[in-house]
Amino acid sequence: MMLALLLALADLTGFYASSQTEVAAAIELEADGKFAYALDYGAVSEVAEGSWTSEGTTIYLTSTRTDGVYKQAAFNREPLTIDGGALLLKRYDIVIRFNRDDSLPTPPNRNKKL
């Protein structure tokens, strides 16, 4: 049972980016249950890091550090919906679609001080 859970989590890990118009966003899910996230959307620029868990077709983000959060709270079991190979995050007035991007190198400063 534990092995199946670890394999399922490992399948979700990786670097995801959004390529939507006027949105620059990325999230990295690490195998140890940590995440790093960044969003630039209009006047909003925010970053967060913390931990993630998954239940069924939903990933939950809980931030331990945030910077730049604008008119919306830091992540407290913030749901990311798994949609095929994409992750969907409802944030502000948009739905951000993150797609796995294995072609980009992993950012060198992931999960470090913001």
GROMACS elastic network, one bead per residue, 0.5 to 0.9 nm:
[ bonds ]
;  ai    aj funct       b0    kb
    1     4     6  0.51945   500
    1     5     6  0.63808   500
    1     6     6  0.88113   500
    2     5     6  0.50672   500
    2     6     6  0.62441   500
    2     7     6  0.86444   500
    3     6     6  0.51212   500
    3     7     6  0.61616   500
    3     8     6  0.86050   500
    4     7     6  0.51185   500
    4     8     6  0.61614   500
    4     9     6  0.86729   500
    5     8     6  0.51211   500
    5     9     6  0.62321   500
    5    10     6  0.85606   500
    6     9     6  0.51380   500
    6    10     6  0.60339   500
    6    11     6  0.86422   500
    6    31     6  0.83768   500
    7    10     6  0.50174   500
    7    11     6  0.62791   500
    7    12     6  0.89653   500
    8    11     6  0.52272   500
    8    12     6  0.68280   500
    9    12     6  0.52750   500
    9    13     6  0.64964   500
    9    30     6  0.89601   500
    9    31     6  0.67508   500
    9    33     6  0.83253   500
    9    53     6  0.83497   500
    9    54     6  0.75679   500
   10    13     6  0.51859   500
   10    14     6  0.84063   500
   10    30     6  0.81521   500
   10    31     6  0.56969   500
   11    14     6  0.82032   500
   11    31     6  0.89446   500
   12    29     6  0.71377   500
   12    30     6  0.85582   500
   12    31     6  0.83347   500
   12    85     6  0.87193   500
   13    28     6  0.72114   500
   13    30     6  0.52551   500
   13    31     6  0.57393   500
   13    33     6  0.87502   500
   14    27     6  0.83612   500
   14    28     6  0.55805   500
   14    29     6  0.53603   500
   14    30     6  0.64152   500
   14    31     6  0.82546   500
   14   100     6  0.68315   500
   14   101     6  0.78353   500
   14   102     6  0.74866   500
   14   106     6  0.86010   500
   15    26     6  0.73321   500
   15    27     6  0.60301   500
   15    29     6  0.66100   500
   15    30     6  0.85602   500
   15    99     6  0.83220   500
   15   100     6  0.57804   500
   15   101     6  0.57970   500
   15   102     6  0.67578   500
   15   104     6  0.80325   500
   15   105     6  0.86898   500
   15   106     6  0.69680   500
   16    25     6  0.85087   500
   16    26     6  0.55621   500
   16    27     6  0.52637   500
   16    28     6  0.60573   500
   16    29     6  0.82483   500
   16    86     6  0.81733   500
   16    87     6  0.81170   500
   16    98     6  0.53194   500
   16    99     6  0.50119   500
   16   101     6  0.53413   500
   16   102     6  0.81308   500
   17    24     6  0.78567   500
   17    25     6  0.57704   500
   17    27     6  0.64531   500
   17    28     6  0.86303   500
   17    97     6  0.79835   500
   17    99     6  0.54973   500
   17   100     6  0.65016   500
   17   101     6  0.64338   500
   18    23     6  0.70907   500
   18    24     6  0.62686   500
   18    25     6  0.52538   500
   18    26     6  0.61856   500
   18    27     6  0.88824   500
   18    96     6  0.68093   500
   18    97     6  0.57410   500
   18    99     6  0.62712   500
   18   100     6  0.89231   500
   19    22     6  0.86024   500
   19    23     6  0.68941   500
   19    24     6  0.68411   500
   19    25     6  0.78112   500
   19    97     6  0.79589   500
   19    98     6  0.78535   500
   19    99     6  0.83603   500
   20    23     6  0.53742   500
   20    24     6  0.73912   500
   20    25     6  0.88011   500
   20    96     6  0.76538   500
   20    97     6  0.76286   500
   21    24     6  0.82844   500
   22    40     6  0.82673   500
   22    41     6  0.62545   500
   22    42     6  0.70421   500
   23    39     6  0.73512   500
   23    40     6  0.59923   500
   23    42     6  0.77071   500
   23    96     6  0.80541   500
   24    38     6  0.80336   500
   24    39     6  0.57936   500
   24    40     6  0.50708   500
   24    41     6  0.65652   500
   25    37     6  0.75284   500
   25    38     6  0.54625   500
   25    40     6  0.62442   500
   25    41     6  0.81694   500
   25    96     6  0.78992   500
   25    98     6  0.77368   500
   26    36     6  0.82067   500
   26    37     6  0.57445   500
   26    38     6  0.54641   500
   26    39     6  0.67386   500
   26    98     6  0.70105   500
   26    99     6  0.89782   500
   27    35     6  0.69671   500
   27    36     6  0.56125   500
   27    38     6  0.65406   500
   27    39     6  0.88405   500
   27    98     6  0.76032   500
   28    34     6  0.83263   500
   28    35     6  0.54237   500
   28    36     6  0.52920   500
   28    37     6  0.65394   500
   28   106     6  0.85030   500
   28   110     6  0.81254   500
   29    32     6  0.85160   500
   29    33     6  0.70195   500
   29    34     6  0.61943   500
   29    36     6  0.69759   500
   29    37     6  0.88925   500
   29    51     6  0.87426   500
   29    52     6  0.75794   500
   30    33     6  0.56494   500
   30    34     6  0.53024   500
   30    35     6  0.59493   500
   30    36     6  0.85346   500
   30    52     6  0.87680   500
   31    34     6  0.72608   500
   32    35     6  0.89340   500
   32    51     6  0.86562   500
   33    50     6  0.84301   500
   33    51     6  0.54261   500
   33    52     6  0.52587   500
   33    53     6  0.66402   500
   34    49     6  0.73229   500
   34    50     6  0.55513   500
   34    52     6  0.58692   500
   34    53     6  0.88823   500
   34    61     6  0.89865   500
   34   111     6  0.76473   500
   35    48     6  0.81330   500
   35    49     6  0.54478   500
   35    50     6  0.54980   500
   35    51     6  0.56645   500
   35    52     6  0.64509   500
   35    61     6  0.78267   500
   35    62     6  0.89950   500
   35    63     6  0.84816   500
   35   110     6  0.84781   500
   35   111     6  0.70055   500
   36    47     6  0.75805   500
   36    48     6  0.59123   500
   36    50     6  0.68662   500
   36    51     6  0.86905   500
   36   110     6  0.64597   500
   36   111     6  0.57580   500
   36   112     6  0.88595   500
   37    46     6  0.82133   500
   37    47     6  0.54716   500
   37    48     6  0.51545   500
   37    49     6  0.61717   500
   38    45     6  0.75781   500
   38    46     6  0.57519   500
   38    48     6  0.65282   500
   38    49     6  0.89019   500
   39    44     6  0.74260   500
   39    45     6  0.56118   500
   39    46     6  0.53308   500
   39    47     6  0.63953   500
   40    43     6  0.75612   500
   40    44     6  0.56268   500
   40    46     6  0.66790   500
   40    47     6  0.89362   500
   41    44     6  0.51182   500
   41    45     6  0.65334   500
   41    46     6  0.89429   500
   42    45     6  0.79948   500
   44    68     6  0.73592   500
   44    69     6  0.76499   500
   44    70     6  0.65082   500
   45    67     6  0.83682   500
   45    68     6  0.57962   500
   45    69     6  0.74165   500
   45    70     6  0.81136   500
   46    66     6  0.72685   500
   46    67     6  0.55801   500
   46    69     6  0.53113   500
   46    70     6  0.76894   500
   47    65     6  0.82988   500
   47    66     6  0.56626   500
   47    67     6  0.54014   500
   47    68     6  0.66417   500
   47    69     6  0.75417   500
   47   114     6  0.73860   500
   48    63     6  0.61531   500
   48    64     6  0.76052   500
   48    65     6  0.55950   500
   48    67     6  0.64797   500
   48    68     6  0.88143   500
   48    69     6  0.85980   500
   48    74     6  0.79267   500
   48    75     6  0.81124   500
   48   114     6  0.77217   500
   49    61     6  0.88198   500
   49    62     6  0.81027   500
   49    63     6  0.53614   500
   49    64     6  0.60619   500
   49    65     6  0.54717   500
   49    66     6  0.66069   500
   49   110     6  0.89316   500
   49   111     6  0.63637   500
   49   112     6  0.85104   500
   49   113     6  0.89016   500
   49   114     6  0.81667   500
   50    61     6  0.71707   500
   50    62     6  0.57081   500
   50    65     6  0.65521   500
   50    66     6  0.87789   500
   50    75     6  0.86850   500
   50   111     6  0.81020   500
   51    60     6  0.83457   500
   51    61     6  0.60244   500
   51    62     6  0.54536   500
   51    63     6  0.63874   500
   51    64     6  0.75322   500
   52    59     6  0.66707   500
   52    60     6  0.54414   500
   52    62     6  0.62794   500
   52    63     6  0.85717   500
   52    77     6  0.82130   500
   53    58     6  0.85298   500
   53    59     6  0.56390   500
   53    60     6  0.53228   500
   53    61     6  0.69301   500
   53    62     6  0.86969   500
   53    77     6  0.87262   500
   54    57     6  0.74096   500
   54    58     6  0.56753   500
   54    60     6  0.60249   500
   54    61     6  0.89601   500
   55    58     6  0.54338   500
   55    59     6  0.63671   500
   55    60     6  0.79665   500
   56    59     6  0.80532   500
   56    82     6  0.87230   500
   57    80     6  0.85882   500
   57    81     6  0.60724   500
   57    82     6  0.51324   500
   57    83     6  0.76969   500
   58    79     6  0.62118   500
   58    80     6  0.56256   500
   58    82     6  0.57114   500
   58    87     6  0.88421   500
   59    77     6  0.84683   500
   59    78     6  0.80543   500
   59    79     6  0.57095   500
   59    81     6  0.63445   500
   59    82     6  0.72030   500
   59    87     6  0.85705   500
   60    75     6  0.87114   500
   60    76     6  0.80909   500
   60    78     6  0.52383   500
   60    80     6  0.61302   500
   60    81     6  0.87308   500
   61    75     6  0.59753   500
   61    76     6  0.65396   500
   61    79     6  0.64976   500
   61    80     6  0.75169   500
   62    74     6  0.79681   500
   62    77     6  0.50107   500
   62    78     6  0.65304   500
   63    66     6  0.67615   500
   63    74     6  0.64309   500
   63    75     6  0.50462   500
   63    76     6  0.65484   500
   63    77     6  0.83826   500
   63    78     6  0.88863   500
   64    74     6  0.86546   500
   64    75     6  0.84195   500
   65    74     6  0.82908   500
   65   113     6  0.84391   500
   65   114     6  0.76397   500
   66    69     6  0.67609   500
   66    74     6  0.65558   500
   66    75     6  0.85110   500
   66   114     6  0.76515   500
   67    74     6  0.88937   500
   67   114     6  0.72794   500
   69    72     6  0.63222   500
   69    73     6  0.68453   500
   69    74     6  0.66334   500
   70    73     6  0.77506   500
   70    92     6  0.88479   500
   71    92     6  0.82568   500
   72    75     6  0.89572   500
   72    91     6  0.82430   500
   72    92     6  0.72725   500
   73    76     6  0.80146   500
   74    78     6  0.85591   500
   75    78     6  0.51320   500
   75    79     6  0.88159   500
   76    79     6  0.88408   500
   78    89     6  0.83191   500
   78    90     6  0.89466   500
   79    88     6  0.84774   500
   79    89     6  0.68606   500
   79    90     6  0.81111   500
   80    87     6  0.59510   500
   80    88     6  0.53295   500
   80    90     6  0.77659   500
   81    86     6  0.82941   500
   81    87     6  0.55617   500
   81    88     6  0.50079   500
   81    89     6  0.67444   500
   82    85     6  0.70751   500
   82    86     6  0.60151   500
   82    88     6  0.65120   500
   83    86     6  0.51031   500
   83    87     6  0.59014   500
   83    88     6  0.69966   500
   84    87     6  0.80070   500
   85    98     6  0.88322   500
   85    99     6  0.66660   500
   85   100     6  0.69527   500
   86    97     6  0.64806   500
   86    98     6  0.54969   500
   86   100     6  0.67176   500
   87    96     6  0.80611   500
   87    97     6  0.58111   500
   87    98     6  0.50157   500
   87    99     6  0.66003   500
   87   100     6  0.84706   500
   88    95     6  0.63672   500
   88    96     6  0.56098   500
   88    98     6  0.62899   500
   89    94     6  0.83006   500
   89    95     6  0.55072   500
   89    96     6  0.51045   500
   89    97     6  0.66837   500
   89    98     6  0.79996   500
   90    93     6  0.74712   500
   90    94     6  0.59666   500
   90    96     6  0.62925   500
   90    97     6  0.89713   500
   91    94     6  0.57534   500
   91    95     6  0.62311   500
   91    96     6  0.71465   500
   92    95     6  0.81791   500
   98   101     6  0.89003   500
  100   103     6  0.89780   500
  101   104     6  0.61446   500
  102   105     6  0.75456   500
  102   106     6  0.87347   500
  104   107     6  0.85547   500
  105   108     6  0.84281   500
  106   109     6  0.87220   500
  106   110     6  0.78449   500
  107   110     6  0.58082   500
  109   112     6  0.58143   500
  109   113     6  0.84700   500
  110   113     6  0.86774   500
  111   114     6  0.79683   500
